[in-house]
Amino acid sequence: MDLKFARTEINSKPKKVELSKLEALLEKKESVIFYFDRENSHKDLLELQDFFESKGKSFYMNEVKYGLADSEYMYQVHIIN
């Protein structure tokens, strides 16, 4: 499963990341917070939640609005060991 990190610039394209890299980052730390782009499907993020919860991790996801338009949002994901 490939997910896209949130954009750092309005006109840039989001960077892709593989699930294995997210898992490796979590092994190094007790807790991580990721920001994912709005181009990710909600279904993919729910699959991500199922994956980490099946490994005994706590998973919290929020939609973060950063502007007034409906398309100005990103997903915040907090995963705790």
Residue pairs with C-beta under 8 A, 6 or more apart in sequence:
1 18
1 19
1 44
1 47
1 48
2 16
2 17
2 18
2 19
3 16
3 17
3 19
3 22
3 36
3 40
3 44
3 45
3 48
4 14
4 15
4 16
4 17
4 36
4 37
4 39
4 40
5 14
5 15
5 16
5 17
5 34
5 35
5 36
5 37
6 14
6 35
6 36
6 37
6 74
6 75
7 13
7 14
7 37
14 37
14 39
19 48
19 51
22 34
22 48
25 32
26 32
26 52
26 57
26 79
26 81
29 81
30 80
30 81
31 78
31 79
31 80
31 81
32 78
32 79
33 76
33 77
33 78
33 79
34 76
34 77
34 79
35 64
35 74
35 75
35 76
35 77
36 45
36 74
36 75
36 76
36 77
37 74
37 75
38 71
38 73
38 74
38 75
40 75
45 61
45 75
45 77
48 59
48 77
49 59
49 61
52 59
52 79
53 59
57 79
57 80
57 81
58 79
58 80
59 77
59 78
59 79
60 77
60 78
60 79
60 80
61 75
61 76
61 77
61 78
62 75
62 76
63 73
63 74
63 75
63 76
64 73
64 74
64 75
64 76
65 72
65 73
66 72
66 73
66 74
